[in-house]
Amino acid sequence: AQTVTQSQPEMSVQEAETVTLSCTYDTSESDYYLFWYKQPPSRQMILVIRQEAYKQQNATENRFSVNFQKAAKSFSLKISDSQLGDAAMYFCAYRRWAGGTSYGKLTFGQGTILTVHP
Amino acid sequence: EAQVTQNPRYLITVTGKKLTVTCSQNMNHEYMSWYRQDPGLGLRQIYYSMNVEVTDKGDVPEGYKVSRKEKRNFPLILESPSPNQTSLYFCASHSDRSSYEQYFGPGTRLTVT
């Protein structure tokens, strides 16, 4: 079974600085997706960024980028120029590629609470 | 607007009193799931459905039931709730096996006393 581990329960950053959230996962499959979701106090789950395992290039979405190390099974999220609105719980998630019996199941990590200090 | 809706958003109930949390999506998605979120555990899948009348267990199905009689609706049923089912519940949907985008509902905060 796949597992996702976020070893940082809490992180903090100063506004305008950069912070990196860590995520490791375990899988025996070669094709899969990895995601970072943001959950603000409103509790809504918001997709921040995704990475397809077959792509060597790291995904980037504006101030958000990932460092995907497939061999090490590591998937960290870097937030640049942090803003007060970035404060939230962040979840790393794994999903196998199409097919099989998982039917799009997301396996989540434990979450990291990010605090942004003005 | 494409969305997943859940009702109620908040619910406080007592042990053993049957309840249903509704979930509806307006995107004609085939796949729907229920997750529960607990501190330190992240989100875990309870049940999922691949289409009408096709459902299967996720990682933590004990104490829950689901049904999928219409494509847009996927209610979560707790026939005899217990305090350990106090949690935050999310419904999610996506269009097909290869679609990476999952749409989440706003969440239902359930407290069982």
Interface residues (C-beta under 8 A of the other chain):
Chain A: V4 Q6 P9 Y33 F35 S42 R43 Q44 M45 L47 R50 E52 F91 A93 R95 W97 A98 G99 T101 Y103 G104 K105 L106 F108 G109 Q110 G111
Chain B: Y31 S33 Y35 G40 L41 G42 L43 R44 Q45 Y48 M50 D56 G58 L88 F90 A92 H94 D96 R97 S98 S99 Y100 E101 Q102 F104 P106 G107 R109
